[in-house]
């Protein structure tokens, strides 16, 4: 998955971003920049603060200090839904959402939500033919076109994770955040899932959390390693694999083995 070189403002960046829960510093002076079109991985041991960082970026948590920028815009004070409308999307669990809708209906609903027609789209379905077409194109891009008429609850788990991404893509994001997209997916299916992610438009910047380092090294252009609420190091897969600090705190057992 090749990342496009940054030639302008980062698609997403943070400055001195901090969050505490009592005495625990879940995020401490986090600063990073995600270039337009890049594919970055966010890794670290359990409790490193990865999901807290994603929650801060998406507005699910408010920071104690620092700032978040989407392009040049400071979005630190915006509500989560306002960030989505600006082009920041995150995958979410689909298995409890839309269980009685077909895959195509679920994504069409998300497209109509973006367009402000979510309350009446199903009443005049022919009037929203273009929304249906857009939803179908998204599904085809993620290898779900052949499953568009199945109910969402009938999908295999790996396909459900792809559907989560399809729902996020329906918002037309500039930045897509994926929190362990392969979690629970059988190992022989995870590479296919990330291959679909790799085929996303280069106009979309992707930051993903993943524990499988084989997947990380294969699909990430750069890797951000967090430990104890801080960024330990950032670099290319080769640089991260050779970094003794990373080998000690994150890959230690494998390295010693």
DACOR-V827166 format. One record per pair of residues at least 4 apart in sequence whose ideal C-beta (glycine too) atoms are under 6 Angstrom apart, sorted by the first residue. I is the first residue (numbers start at 1). J is the second residue. Records with the same first field share a line. If there is no record, write none. Layout:
I = J  J
//
This chain:
1 = 39  198  219
3 = 38  39  221
4 = 37  202
6 = 35
9 = 71  72
10 = 33  34  35
11 = 34  36  174  175  205
12 = 34  70  175
13 = 33  69
14 = 30  31  68
15 = 31  66  67
16 = 29  66
17 = 27  30  63  66
18 = 27  28  29  64  65  66
19 = 26  27  56  63  64
20 = 25  64
21 = 26
25 = 229
26 = 49  52  229
27 = 49  52  53  229
28 = 229  230
32 = 224
34 = 38  40  205  207
36 = 205
37 = 202  205
38 = 205  221
39 = 206  220  221
40 = 207  222
41 = 208  210  216  220  223
42 = 50  209  224
43 = 216  225
44 = 48  50  225  226  227
45 = 250
48 = 226  227
49 = 53  226  229
50 = 209  226
54 = 177  179
55 = 60  61
56 = 61  63
57 = 68
58 = 80  90
59 = 79  80  83
67 = 74  76
68 = 75  76
69 = 74
70 = 75  86  88
75 = 83
78 = 82  83
83 = 88
84 = 171
87 = 173  174
88 = 175
89 = 168  171  173  176
90 = 177
91 = 164  165  168  178
94 = 160  163  164
95 = 160
98 = 106  152
99 = 153
101 = 105  106
102 = 149  151
103 = 147  148  150  152
104 = 108  135  148
106 = 152
107 = 135  138  166  170
108 = 131  132  135
110 = 167  170
111 = 131  134  135  170
112 = 117  118  121  131
113 = 118
114 = 171
117 = 121
121 = 128
138 = 166  169
139 = 144  145  148  166
140 = 145
142 = 162  166  196
143 = 196
144 = 162
150 = 154
155 = 159  160
157 = 184  185
158 = 185  189  193
161 = 181  185
168 = 176
175 = 205
176 = 204  206
177 = 207
178 = 208
179 = 209
180 = 209
182 = 190  193
185 = 189  190  193
194 = 215  219
198 = 219
200 = 204
210 = 215  216
213 = 217
216 = 220
217 = 237
222 = 236
223 = 240
224 = 231  234
225 = 232  233  246
226 = 231
227 = 232  249
233 = 243
235 = 239  240
240 = 246
246 = 250
247 = 251  255
248 = 252
251 = 255
//
